[in-house]
Amino acid sequence: MIKINLLPIRAARKREYVVQQLILFAILILGGIVGIYLFSSSMEDKIEQEKVKIASTKQQIEQYKKAIGQVERYKGLEEQLNRKLEIIESLIKGKTGPVRVLDKLSTIIPKQVWLTSWTDKGGLVSVKGEALKHKYVAEFVSLLKEESEPKASSAVDGAAPEAKPDAKPDAKTDARQRSHFSNIRMVETKAIDDSQLGQSFVEFELSMGVNYGI
């Protein structure tokens, strides 16, 4: 009987199997490395995109903060103007003085000045208010003083007016009697810095005589 030695064949097949397993293992390792690299690259791209979005969002937030600040500032100014209107309306409704006085005052007062208090004690009025700057307070007082001393009517054709025997010697006193306001005196001015509105303004108080009979 012929005997065949199969050990070399089995050994060769075993070596071939081991080689195949090693090659497969190497392919798996290489595929894993490539997969990890691609995944890592993809994640880095996404991270960069998210960073760009975050930076853009931060810029938008800063712009919104500035816009909100402007809106809050204008809201503050609007509230101040509404207060001015409310004060004038309350003066009219409360019959603190005749409509003519308030109407005259509304034509004199600058837009940058508003009243917060009007206290009348027998024709002597204490006025409190606010203004954006000192110069507007000075302008308001100057206009009141101009109103309190109106210019005398000029003579016709340049001729001097006839002197009346019973004319009063004090022409300024007569002029004041024809004016709503007299004896304007500044009592106090104070600069206020409002951190909430981000701006400064001026509080003031003045006293004057008011003639309601004109």
C-alpha positions, 0 to 999 in steps of 0.5 A: 500500500502506497502512503502519501505524506500530507504534512507539508501540504497541511503546513503550506495551507496553514502558512497560507491561511496565516498570511491571509489572516495577517493581510486581512488584519492589516487591511482592517487596521489600515481601513480603521486608520483611514476611517478615523482620519476621515472622521477626524477631518470631517469633525474639524471642518464642522468645528471650524464651521461652528466657530465661524457661526459663533463669531458671526452670532457674537457680532450680531449680538454686539450689533443688537446690544448697540441697537438696544442701547439706542432704542433705550436712549430714544425711549428715555427721550420720548418719556421726557417729552411725554412728561413735558406734555403731561405737565402742560396738560395737567396745568391746563386741566388743573386751571393753574393759570389762564389758557393765554398764559400757558399758550404764551409760555408754549410759544416761548419755551425752547423745545429742549426745555420742559417744565416739571413743576408750576407752583403759584402763590398769589401770582408769584410762580415757582417754576421747576424744569429740566433742559438738555443743556445750560444754554437752553435754560439761559435761552428760556430765561432770556426769552421770558425777560424779553417778554416781560419788557416788551418794546414800546410801540414806535411813533408813526412816520418817525414823529415823536409821540405826544406826551399826555399830561396824565402819563405815568413817568415810569414807562417800564412799569407800564410795559410790565403791566402789559406782559404776562411775566415779570421779575424773572429770577433764576433760583438754582441750576444743577447738572445731572448725569443719568447713567441709565440714559447715558446722557446728562441734563440740567435741572433748574428752578426760577421764580417770576410774577405772572399776570393772569389778567391780560 
